[in-house]
Each structure stands twice: as C-alpha cells, then as structure tokens.
C-alpha cells in the first residue's frame, strides 16, 4: 500500500462524531475531528480502500430530535493532485455568509446552486504534498475535514527569448508590475452565478496544435528569470480561430504589455479562462458569448517566441491545469469520494 493510500484510508475511516451525548464511532460516515485529523497510522482502520460516502457531519450541540434535516458537508475528493481542484458541497445549512481560510491562506466563500452551497478550492502546482485540514464554521455548526495533496512531477524548460522582446516585456519593471497588479485585481472578481453550459471544449477546436509548454512546467528564461508556467502553450499557425471553451461573459478584452492581446472569459462560480498573445480580438468587454464563439485569432504578441495560444484556467483565482476541464464539467451531484 502506498503512503498516500495509507493516509487516505486513515482519513476516511478513522472517524468520530462529537455531540452532546458523547462520542460514537460511525465507520459508515467519514467524520474528521481535531483528535483524528493530525494523526494517521496503519492500524487506525481495518476497512478496505473502496469508495466511501463523502459525508461529514458537523460538531453540534443539537440532538436529532431538534434537527429536521441534518447539515451535511461533502467533498468531491479527499485525494487531490497538485494543479487540480476539488469542490466542497454543503446541504441543509445556510452558507450565504460563511467565509473560511483554505490551506493556501485565501478567503473562500460559497455560492448557491439548486438548493445546495458549493465552494471550488484550487491546489497550486507548487503545493507541498501531504495532509491539509479544513475547518468551516457557520452560526449553526463547525465542520472539520481535510484533504491529501498527491505529489506530481512537472517538466523543466529553458526558454531562449530575443533580448529585444525581453527588454520590452519581462525585463521592463513597469510592464511586469503593471501585469502583476492587473492579475491580482482581476482574478478575484468572478461571477458567483453558473454561466457555463455542459462540457468545456478545447479553445482551438479541431485544429491540430503542438503543446510546447505544459501546465506546471518550471521554466527558466534566457535572462535568468524563472516561473511556474500557469497554462498550456498551444503552438499553431498564426490566424487560427480561437473558440470560447464554454459560455460566459467577456471580462477583459484588450492589449497588455506582457501578454499582448488578451481575453478573459468569466464562466461563473470562480471559473475563468485566460487567452494570451492573440493576433486579433473579436469580442468586447461585457459581451455574453455562447460556447464555440470565435473570440479571436492566434498570434505572437507580448512575451512570445512564435505563434501560439497561451491558454489558462483559474479556479477561485488560482491557475489549475486546463486539461482537467477539457471534455468534462464540474460535477455538482457527487455522492461518493474519489480515491484514485
């Protein structure tokens, strides 16, 4: 059994409920308490590693007789890969005013969809593998749970860029700081309403492309600067149409010194798609667009070494691997935790 599976088994099945009547062991319903969330051992559970109902019952002083519907917290997965994301779902409780700190130190809020409350939580590519506790408090209850971040190996790349291009972009202090300020402002201002419809599609449609830089690549520029690549670079001929990966609202469509012609689409619930280095922009800020709309064409503007689309997706203000979205959509109806 691998280390991460050992941790996961202990996390799911070493569970207790704390109530006014004392402590009761309930192996069928995973519950994480402060006493169990920080200690894991191979002997803490003798159950199998099959999928388990991801329901977390809160700590509460109320008895069953006074609660019509028990508040429940669910996780889309306990085991998360670096560069991925997970969803927290709360039922039978009002989370409209709830704010909590995620393990990145960012404030997180919930949004409502069809009677339940949801929060999308991203995992950065440079997150250290291991167990991370999560505590969410409302006026009625305290929920204590946790996730395990799995390790993942990312590529390394040395990128040679013409000095004139570097001088006008990455090595220009004003351009670099202006983009950092722009990103810090824009990444948090997403709609809490669901705007996407169905599966997310690749932004180049059926056009053949070469992925020259994958998400999470640790890149060193010829100037000596380094970065974690927060998107995928899709090399293709200049002028190739770029399609909206899903429906949403155009949040930004203009020129930026570092990224050239840039388009950001807000798909709702904290999900945004980012498109850099375009040759042409076909949309305007505020436009509502359907999935598959041609929003622009591929180019090589800004910090670029050739025609390509730099395509990224942020979840809750943090870039995650776009490949987790292609051909799928966020699942609001999960009932069981994913263990593999």
C-alpha distance (Angstrom), angle and dihedral (degrees) to the residues before:
residue distance angle dihedral
X1 . . .
X2 3.80 . .
X3 3.77 122.4 .
X4 3.82 93.9 -111.3
X5 3.83 90.8 50.2
X6 3.81 90.7 50.4
X7 3.77 89.7 52.0
X8 3.77 92.0 46.0
X9 3.82 93.4 50.0
X10 3.77 91.0 52.1
X11 3.80 92.2 45.1
X12 3.81 94.7 52.6
X13 3.78 101.6 39.7
X14 3.84 105.9 29.8
X15 3.80 91.3 83.1
X16 3.78 139.1 147.4
X17 3.79 138.1 174.9
X18 3.79 119.5 -137.3
X19 3.82 113.3 -153.2
X20 3.76 139.6 149.4
X21 3.80 89.9 -87.6
X22 3.80 95.9 56.7
X23 3.83 134.5 -104.1
X24 3.76 124.0 -29.5
X25 3.81 126.7 -179.5
X26 3.80 113.2 -128.1
X27 3.81 110.3 175.4
X28 3.81 91.6 174.1
X29 3.85 93.1 64.5
X30 3.83 115.7 47.5
X31 3.80 111.3 -133.8
X32 3.78 125.1 172.9
X33 3.80 119.9 -153.1
X34 3.82 130.6 179.3
X35 3.81 89.3 -101.9
X36 3.83 93.8 57.4
X37 3.79 103.7 29.6
X38 3.81 95.9 75.4
X39 3.81 100.2 43.1
X40 3.79 127.6 64.0
X41 3.80 127.6 174.8
X42 3.77 135.3 166.1
X43 3.80 90.1 -120.0
X44 3.81 94.8 53.2
X45 3.81 92.1 90.4
X46 3.77 135.2 24.0
X47 3.81 94.9 -172.9
X48 3.81 125.1 108.7
X49 3.81 125.0 -98.7
X50 3.81 94.9 -113.4
X51 3.79 119.7 134.5
X52 3.80 113.5 -73.8
X53 3.79 132.8 -159.5
X54 3.80 105.3 -92.4
X55 3.77 97.1 -139.2
X56 3.78 120.7 137.4
X57 3.80 116.9 -167.8
X58 3.81 113.0 -150.9
X59 3.76 128.8 -122.4
X60 3.79 104.6 -100.9
X61 3.78 140.5 160.2
X62 3.82 92.1 -143.9
X63 3.80 120.3 101.5
X64 3.80 125.2 -136.2
X65 3.81 90.3 -103.1
X66 3.83 91.5 64.3
X67 3.82 97.7 43.3
X68 3.80 118.4 77.7
X69 3.81 94.7 -170.9
X70 3.80 120.6 14.5
X71 3.84 113.4 -123.4
X72 3.80 109.0 -116.2
X73 3.81 133.0 -167.7
X74 3.81 120.7 -159.8
X75 3.81 132.6 -173.2
X76 3.80 122.8 -150.5
X77 3.82 86.5 -140.8
X78 3.79 139.8 -5.8
X79 3.81 92.7 -156.1
X80 3.81 113.7 63.5
X81 3.80 128.5 179.5
X82 3.79 120.2 -136.5
X83 3.81 108.3 -93.2
X84 3.82 93.2 26.9
X85 3.81 131.6 96.8
X86 3.79 139.2 -138.8
X87 3.79 135.8 -152.4
X88 3.80 129.0 -128.4
X89 3.80 115.3 -152.7
X90 3.81 124.2 -165.7
X91 3.78 123.4 -167.5
X92 3.82 133.6 -173.8
X93 3.81 92.0 15.7
X94 3.80 136.6 89.5
X95 3.82 110.0 -116.6
X96 3.82 96.7 165.2
X97 3.82 92.6 115.7
X98 3.80 99.1 30.8
X99 3.81 118.1 121.7
X100 3.81 122.2 175.1
X101 3.79 138.4 171.2
X102 3.79 117.5 -109.4
X103 3.81 121.2 -148.7
X104 3.83 89.1 -92.0
X105 3.81 89.2 60.8
X106 3.81 94.2 -111.4
X107 3.80 124.0 135.0
X108 3.82 111.7 -112.3
X109 3.79 129.4 -163.0
X110 3.80 132.0 -170.3
X111 3.78 127.6 -122.7
X112 3.79 126.6 -154.6
X113 3.79 124.8 -119.0
X114 3.81 123.7 170.9
X115 3.78 95.6 -23.7
X116 3.81 99.6 -44.4
X117 3.82 133.0 89.5
X118 3.81 122.9 -122.6
X119 3.79 137.9 -171.5
X120 3.82 124.8 -173.6
X121 3.82 112.3 -147.3
X122 3.85 120.0 -168.1
X123 3.80 128.4 -152.1
X124 3.82 115.7 -145.3
X125 3.82 119.0 -134.3
X126 3.80 91.7 -118.2
X127 3.83 94.3 52.9
X128 3.80 112.2 128.7
X129 3.83 112.1 -114.6
X130 3.79 115.7 -111.4
X131 3.79 145.5 76.4
X132 3.82 120.2 -37.9
X133 3.83 122.0 -170.9
X134 3.79 121.0 -141.5
X135 3.82 124.7 -160.4
X136 3.79 121.6 -172.8
X137 3.79 120.6 -176.6
X138 3.79 129.3 -166.3
X139 3.79 130.6 171.9
X140 3.80 89.6 -94.1
X141 3.79 104.6 38.3
X142 3.80 150.7 3.8
X143 3.81 117.5 -127.5
X144 3.80 118.2 -160.4
X145 3.80 120.6 -173.4
X146 3.78 139.8 129.6
X147 3.80 147.4 -153.1
X148 3.79 136.2 -140.1
X149 3.81 118.3 -130.8
X150 3.80 112.0 -145.6
X151 3.78 120.8 -144.3
X152 3.79 120.9 -112.7
X153 3.79 130.8 -175.0
X154 3.81 116.3 -127.6
X155 3.78 127.9 -163.2
X156 3.78 127.0 -107.1
X157 3.79 124.1 -136.3
X158 3.79 138.3 -174.2
X159 3.79 110.9 -152.2
X160 3.80 123.4 -163.0
X161 3.80 112.4 -153.8
X162 3.80 126.7 -179.9
X163 3.79 110.3 -99.1
X164 3.81 92.3 -126.4
X165 3.81 89.9 57.1
X166 3.80 91.8 47.2
X167 3.80 92.0 48.6
X168 3.81 90.6 53.5
X169 3.79 95.7 45.8
X170 3.79 127.6 11.2
X171 3.81 96.3 23.6
X172 3.81 93.7 45.6
X173 3.81 105.0 95.7
X174 3.80 93.9 -157.3
X175 3.82 93.6 50.2
X176 3.79 92.9 45.8
X177 3.80 95.6 47.1
X178 3.81 92.4 42.9
X179 3.80 90.3 56.7
X180 3.81 92.5 46.4
X181 3.80 89.5 53.1
X182 3.80 91.2 45.8
X183 3.81 92.8 50.5
X184 3.80 94.3 46.4
X185 3.80 90.0 53.7
X186 3.80 99.3 42.0
X187 3.79 101.8 42.7
X188 3.82 94.1 67.6
X189 3.82 99.0 44.8
X190 3.79 100.0 83.5
X191 3.78 129.4 137.9
X192 3.80 117.3 -100.9
X193 3.80 89.3 -150.4
X194 3.82 119.3 93.7
X195 3.82 106.7 -111.3
X196 3.81 102.4 163.5
X197 3.81 123.2 90.9
X198 3.79 122.4 -151.1
X199 3.80 125.8 -41.4
X200 3.81 124.4 2.8
X201 3.81 112.8 -118.4
X202 3.79 131.2 -151.3
X203 3.82 109.9 -91.3
X204 3.83 94.5 -129.8
X205 3.80 93.7 53.5
X206 3.78 112.2 -152.1
X207 3.82 94.0 -19.1
X208 3.79 114.7 124.9
X209 3.80 113.4 -117.4
X210 3.78 139.5 168.0
X211 3.80 118.9 -127.0
X212 3.79 99.6 -135.1
X213 3.80 96.9 173.8
X214 3.80 122.9 23.8
X215 3.77 127.3 -149.8
X216 3.80 114.7 -80.7
X217 3.82 95.3 20.7
X218 3.79 110.8 153.8
X219 3.79 100.3 -131.7
X220 3.79 130.3 -164.4
X221 3.81 118.0 -163.7
X222 3.78 123.1 -146.4
X223 3.83 86.9 -110.2
X224 3.81 89.6 62.6
X225 3.81 97.6 -107.7
X226 3.80 117.6 131.5
X227 3.80 135.1 -157.0
X228 3.78 144.8 166.9
X229 3.80 104.9 -111.0
X230 3.80 104.5 -122.6
X231 3.82 99.2 -164.9
X232 3.80 143.0 22.4
X233 3.81 121.6 -88.1
X234 3.81 111.5 -139.4
X235 3.81 110.6 -165.1
X236 3.81 114.0 -154.1
X237 3.79 138.6 138.4
X238 3.79 119.4 -61.7
X239 3.80 113.5 -97.1
X240 3.82 94.6 30.3
X241 3.84 109.5 147.9
X242 3.80 118.1 -105.1
X243 3.80 116.0 -148.1
X244 3.80 129.8 -157.0
X245 3.79 106.2 -100.1
X246 3.82 87.8 -143.9
X247 3.78 140.7 -15.3
X248 3.77 119.7 -70.1
X249 3.78 146.2 109.6
X250 3.81 125.4 -63.5
X251 3.78 103.4 -114.5
X252 3.82 97.4 177.5
X253 3.80 134.2 5.9
X254 3.81 116.1 168.3
X255 3.79 147.3 87.0
X256 3.82 122.9 -62.7
X257 3.78 123.8 -176.2
X258 3.81 95.8 -128.1
X259 3.81 101.6 37.2
X260 3.81 101.2 28.1
X261 3.82 116.4 -147.2
X262 3.78 103.0 11.7
X263 3.81 135.5 -172.9
X264 3.80 127.1 -171.2
X265 3.81 121.4 -170.7
X266 3.81 121.9 -162.3
X267 3.82 108.7 -145.8
X268 3.80 94.3 177.5
X269 3.81 136.4 -111.3
X270 3.81 91.0 61.1
X271 3.83 97.0 -53.9
X272 3.83 116.7 127.0
X273 3.81 132.0 166.8
X274 3.83 121.1 -144.2
X275 3.82 125.5 -156.1
X276 3.84 121.2 -171.0
X277 3.83 138.6 -175.0
X278 3.83 96.5 24.3
X279 3.79 122.4 170.8
X280 3.80 94.6 -150.2
X281 3.80 135.1 16.1
X282 3.82 116.4 -147.3
X283 3.82 100.4 179.4
X284 3.79 138.1 59.5
X285 3.77 133.8 -136.7
X286 3.80 111.1 -84.5
X287 3.81 96.3 26.4
X288 3.79 115.8 136.4
X289 3.80 108.3 -140.5
X290 3.78 135.8 -171.5
X291 3.79 124.1 -128.5
X292 3.80 110.0 -83.8
X293 3.82 95.9 28.9
X294 3.82 112.7 144.4
X295 3.80 102.5 -116.4
X296 3.82 98.3 174.1
X297 3.79 146.4 -45.3
X298 3.80 135.4 -85.1
X299 3.79 117.3 -95.3
X300 3.80 143.3 149.3
X301 3.82 105.0 -111.4
X302 3.80 125.5 143.4
X303 3.82 119.8 6.0
X304 3.80 96.7 -0.6
X305 3.80 137.2 130.0
X306 3.82 96.7 -160.8
X307 3.79 145.4 -18.6
X308 3.78 110.2 -45.4
X309 3.79 143.4 121.8
X310 3.79 116.9 -113.5
X311 3.81 100.8 -153.9
X312 3.79 123.2 -173.7
X313 3.80 138.4 167.3
X314 3.78 125.6 -153.4
X315 3.78 123.2 -158.1
X316 3.78 112.8 -163.7
X317 3.82 91.0 -14.3
X318 3.82 96.7 -50.4
X319 3.81 126.6 101.8
X320 3.81 115.6 -116.8
X321 3.81 131.6 178.2
X322 3.85 108.0 -72.1
X323 3.80 89.7 -150.5
X324 3.82 87.7 75.0
X325 3.82 87.7 67.2
X326 3.81 104.5 42.0
X327 3.80 110.6 106.6
X328 3.80 94.1 3.6
X329 3.79 143.1 63.2
X330 3.82 135.0 -143.1
X331 3.79 110.0 -76.2
X332 3.80 115.7 -128.2
X333 3.80 95.1 175.7
X334 3.80 102.6 60.0
X335 3.78 114.8 146.2
X336 3.79 103.4 168.4
X337 3.77 129.7 49.8
X338 3.82 117.9 -114.0
X339 3.79 110.9 -123.6
X340 3.80 100.8 177.7
